[in-house]
Amino acid sequence: MAFDAAQADQFRADLALIPGITEKRMFGGLCFLLNGNMLCGVHNRGAMYRVGKDHHSEALAIEGASELAFTGKPMGGFVDIDFDAFWEDDKRKRWLGFALDFVGSLPPK
């Protein structure tokens, strides 16, 4: 699977000032990790964020987000973002905030 390079570059810009960010190719896309824990990523249809179960409903309520279900089964605590919604700065900032809050609370790997 291919992914949109411009989306990957936007993630890099959004995450540039956050220490502990690394990149890893996963699931046919590109994932960004915080201290070794999956934070967000880009795939062939859009993007995803790991928002955690506490933020899941709130993240899904933002237009352009849906359940992440790569295998057909929803992955709790993850949201899938459609391509157009990803480019809306205010939405992307909210999803990233949820993801940073959750993943930042996890122990480093």
Phi, psi and omega per residue, in radians:
M1 nan 2.453 3.056
A2 -1.711 2.832 3.061
F3 -2.360 2.856 -3.092
D4 -1.363 2.062 -3.110
A5 -1.122 -0.560 3.127
A6 -1.156 -0.642 3.069
Q7 -1.128 -0.762 3.113
A8 -1.044 -0.728 3.110
D9 -1.131 -0.633 3.107
Q10 -1.151 -0.731 3.051
F11 -1.025 -0.780 3.138
R12 -1.016 -0.738 3.120
A13 -1.139 -0.760 -3.131
D14 -1.113 -0.540 -3.024
L15 -1.796 0.017 -2.982
A16 -0.987 -0.617 -3.049
L17 -1.694 0.115 -3.094
I18 -1.723 2.045 3.123
P19 -1.186 2.602 3.063
G20 1.573 0.155 -3.131
I21 -1.544 2.301 3.022
T22 -2.320 2.904 3.122
E23 -2.050 2.585 3.098
K24 -2.650 2.309 3.056
R25 -1.298 2.171 -3.118
M26 -2.609 2.610 3.010
F27 0.941 0.555 -3.132
G28 1.310 0.170 3.131
G29 -2.338 -2.721 3.136
L30 -2.232 2.163 3.132
C31 -1.864 2.597 3.047
F32 -1.956 2.290 -3.080
L33 -2.015 2.554 3.044
L34 -1.963 2.003 -3.108
N35 0.922 0.629 3.090
G36 1.546 -0.042 3.132
N37 -1.851 2.345 -3.133
M38 -0.999 2.272 -3.109
L39 -1.974 -0.886 -3.089
C40 -2.844 3.057 3.124
G41 -3.049 3.026 3.140
V42 -2.132 2.459 3.128
H43 -2.388 -3.055 -2.996
N44 -1.187 -0.273 -3.109
R45 -1.986 -0.056 -3.092
G46 2.754 -2.306 -3.060
A47 -2.432 3.005 3.080
M48 -2.545 2.683 3.075
Y49 -2.322 2.505 3.056
R50 -1.705 1.636 -3.008
V51 -1.633 -0.217 -3.103
G52 1.429 2.801 -3.073
K53 -1.199 -0.545 -3.135
D54 -1.170 -0.544 -3.122
H55 -1.768 -0.037 -2.997
H56 -0.996 -0.905 -3.104
S57 -1.100 -0.742 3.139
E58 -1.133 -0.700 3.116
A59 -1.167 -0.680 3.109
L60 -1.174 -0.449 -3.120
A61 -1.252 -0.265 3.107
I62 -1.382 2.228 -3.104
E63 -1.010 2.281 -3.131
G64 1.865 -0.154 3.119
A65 -1.761 2.575 3.061
S66 -2.580 3.020 3.095
E67 -1.087 2.381 3.025
L68 -1.467 2.134 -3.092
A69 -2.563 1.216 -3.132
F70 -0.993 -0.653 -3.073
T71 -1.758 0.114 -3.088
G72 1.696 -0.255 3.107
K73 -1.871 2.211 -3.130
P74 -1.030 2.442 3.095
M75 -1.759 1.891 -3.116
G76 -1.009 2.379 3.099
G77 1.487 0.014 3.108
F78 -2.082 2.488 3.046
V79 -2.161 2.510 3.095
D80 -1.721 2.365 -3.080
I81 -2.045 2.215 -3.142
D82 -1.261 2.782 -2.996
F83 -0.985 -0.810 -3.093
D84 -1.176 -0.737 -3.130
A85 -1.114 -0.566 -3.136
F86 -0.995 -0.577 -3.055
W87 -1.441 -0.020 3.087
E88 -1.544 1.927 -3.010
D89 -0.959 -0.755 -3.092
D90 -1.137 -0.685 3.113
K91 -1.185 -0.826 -3.122
R92 -1.039 -0.697 3.125
K93 -1.103 -0.699 3.125
R94 -1.158 -0.830 3.132
W95 -1.071 -0.732 3.129
L96 -1.130 -0.664 3.098
G97 -1.057 -0.768 3.095
F98 -1.066 -0.783 -3.103
A99 -1.129 -0.768 3.133
L100 -1.120 -0.667 3.113
D101 -1.075 -0.827 -3.103
F102 -1.255 -0.981 -3.044
V103 -1.165 -0.543 3.082
G104 -1.137 -0.327 3.119
S105 -1.514 -0.145 -3.115
L106 -1.472 2.617 3.079
P107 -1.191 2.523 3.098
P108 -1.061 2.612 3.077
K109 -1.728 nan nan
